[in-house]
Each structure stands twice: as C-alpha cells, then as structure tokens.
C-alpha cells in the first residue's frame, strides 16, 4: 500500500462509527474464542492422533485470532485488556452466534460445524482485507492464510466420510448437517449497526457474506454427496446476547482460574 | 552502530521452537531503524497464535541491549505480514538441518496442493504423502516418505 493510501485509510478510520466497529470485532472475536474452546475439548480425545493434533492446532490458531482482535479493541478502541474481555464478561455480553457454543457431540457434528463455520470465517476474513479500518485489514491479510488450512482440513474429512465413506458414515454426516444447518444460518444474523459498517466500508455485511458462503458450501457438500437442507429457519439471538443453555457452563470452565485470581499468569 | 550490527546481533536470537534458525533468517524481523542512537525494531509472528512470539520479543530486546544504544524498542505488529517466502536461503538450510522440510516458495498466493509435493528432508525424494496439515507446532505439517519409509515434518507454506 502506498503511503498516500495509508494516510487516507488512517483518516477514514478516525471517522468510523466506533460502536458499530466494536460490535463487529466482538462478534468475530467471540466466535473464534468460543469455537476454540470447543475444539480444544478434543485434545486428548480425538479419534486418531493426527485428528487430536489437528483440532488442538486449530483451537490454538482461533484462540490467537480472538486474542489479536481483543488487542485491537483494547489498544485502538478503549476496551479493557484482552484477559478482562475474554474472561470478565457475563454470558449476555457475549456476541458469538449460538452455533459455536453447541456441545461437540460426536466427531460427525464437530467436523460438520468446523466445515460450515470455518468456510464462513475464511470468506469473512477475505472480505475484511478490504476493510477501511486499517488494523483489521492488516490482521485479515494475515489470518486468511491460516484459516485456509482449517477449511482444507474440514473439507478433506467431509469428502472422506461423505462421498468416499460407506453408507453409515455418509448418513452420520448428513444427519449432522441437518442438525447444524439452522444454527449455521445464524452466523449471518445482523449486528447492532449493520448499515453503518457497510456505509463506512468496514465490512461488506452479513448478507453479502452469506451468499458467498452458500455458494461455497453448496459446491463442496455436493462433492461430498451431502444434501443441504431446505425449508429451514435460521436460529438467531447470539449476536444480541441471547444464548443457549450451553454457553454458561463453557464460560464457567474457561473463567475458573481468572475468577480465583484475575492477576494470575499462566 | 549500524543496521548490519543489529542484523549480526540478531543472528544469535533463535526461534525457541526451532533452535537452528535465527529470527532474521526466519523472516520475522520486518523493520529496523536507528534514530539518535535509539533502536526501533518490529517483529511479526509466523502464526497469529504463535506462543513463542513474546519470548522472541524479549530475546531480541536482550540481544540489542548489548549494542550500546541509548534505548531499544521492540514492537510486534502485522504491518508487513510474515509469509514463508520471507525465510532466507540460510534459513531454509537451517530448517533442513533441524529435520524439517523447508517450505516451497510461491509466487502470488500459496495453494495447498504444494503440500503433496514436499521433498523428504532425509533422502530428498519427492515421493511423499502429506498426512496432516497440522503438526506439533502451528507452523508444521506431517508427512510420510514413500521412498525411505520415514515420517517427517514440514514447515508449512503460508
């Protein structure tokens, strides 16, 4: 980027709708943090060693992404530090979609969620590379390369257990897809100020993301011989702080050390 | 004190997860400047969630404090993102010495297909299979050599 463009970007970020921007960053970061926690629950329990390592590595990546976003919220937008944001908020202050907080279930559901969510995440970060908010655009350029590996992992298994599996594995994957789909549609629930984000050039918006995602997952599900459910309604609420009964126990576990000693280093 | 002195001092700062490669050859040092005898250095992590970045930041600071500058500032940012194309020739040799297949350079954007074309660090054969894109650290993948029948790790392209 030329210096002039950089200056133009910097000027623009000062005039952005800060509350809309924070809402977006919290949504993206909370999705990463909560799904990272769910993925980390496979550590030591994966069906085979390589998968144990894969889910643990993906969890570590996503935790890093959440941390980087929390740092932007702290350093550029006046929010408390990353630990306080991650561990100090109550359930209703989380902006994650309900999809990421659902329990892992079996490996079938975990893989399908991993595929559907990470596909949306990859496309989201690709769009965010063009964000008018420079710190986010720079981070996006970095993160989208990492998420490619996540999607690659997920779609390899989708095909292996779908098109290349047996009838039992294909039915398990299809059942998981049917269960996951209404929650996956909830990823694209609008934020508090969707219009401002689009007008400011911070993000293209959830509707544009959803159509790009739908095209992407439709093609790959077909390759895996899996059928995308029709006539389903999106499960909404997460972006407004309404969550399933599964989020609170997750937070209680995640925050345990912090609640005992907020200044602890580990 | 010159930029070359800084680069030389940083040759002694290694990646704690791959102790054969220096932070310079790994390509994570993205800016060096000396203003009024104060050193400003920017480093950037290989992967955003890299747990070694704070250790490397501290090690870089410690190494540069021996050079006689009035002050040393080390910042971590993403202004210039790291990619495996930033690994130097000496760095690639250092990875190989550690038993890690060096990442293949790419031109525009990396494609994951290149993972299946990774040369074995033990026998050099390209008759290898990628077993998993995730390994013992975030930057490594798992492979198997069909020629010398050994499992090996690669430094994955990013």
Contacts between the chains, C-beta under 8 A, distances in Angstrom:
chain1	res1	chain2	res2	distance
A	50	B	131	6.2
A	50	B	132	4.1
A	50	B	134	7.4
A	50	B	142	6.5
A	51	B	132	8.0
A	53	B	132	6.8
A	53	B	134	5.3
A	53	B	135	6.8
A	53	B	136	7.2
A	53	B	142	7.8
A	54	B	132	5.9
A	54	B	133	7.5
A	54	B	134	4.1
A	56	B	134	7.9
A	57	B	134	4.0
A	57	B	135	7.5
A	57	B	138	5.9
A	58	B	134	7.1
A	60	B	49	4.9
A	60	B	51	7.7
A	60	B	138	6.1
A	61	B	47	6.5
A	61	B	48	7.1
A	61	B	49	5.0
A	61	B	138	6.3
A	62	B	49	7.6
A	63	B	49	5.8
A	64	B	47	6.7
A	64	B	48	4.2
A	64	B	49	2.0
A	64	B	50	7.1
A	65	B	48	5.7
A	65	B	49	7.0
A	67	B	48	7.8
A	67	B	49	7.2
A	68	B	48	5.2
A	138	B	77	7.8
A	138	B	78	4.4
A	138	B	79	6.4
A	138	B	81	7.2
A	139	B	48	7.5
A	139	B	78	5.6
A	141	B	78	7.4
A	141	B	81	5.3
A	142	B	48	6.0
A	142	B	78	5.1
A	142	B	81	4.3
A	142	B	82	7.5
A	143	B	48	5.9
A	145	B	83	7.4
A	145	B	110	7.1
A	145	B	158	4.9
A	146	B	47	6.0
A	146	B	48	6.6
A	146	B	158	6.9
A	148	B	112	6.6
A	149	B	112	7.3
A	149	B	133	5.0
A	149	B	134	7.4
A	149	B	156	7.4
A	152	B	112	5.0
A	152	B	133	6.1
A	153	B	132	7.8
A	153	B	133	5.9
A	153	B	134	6.9
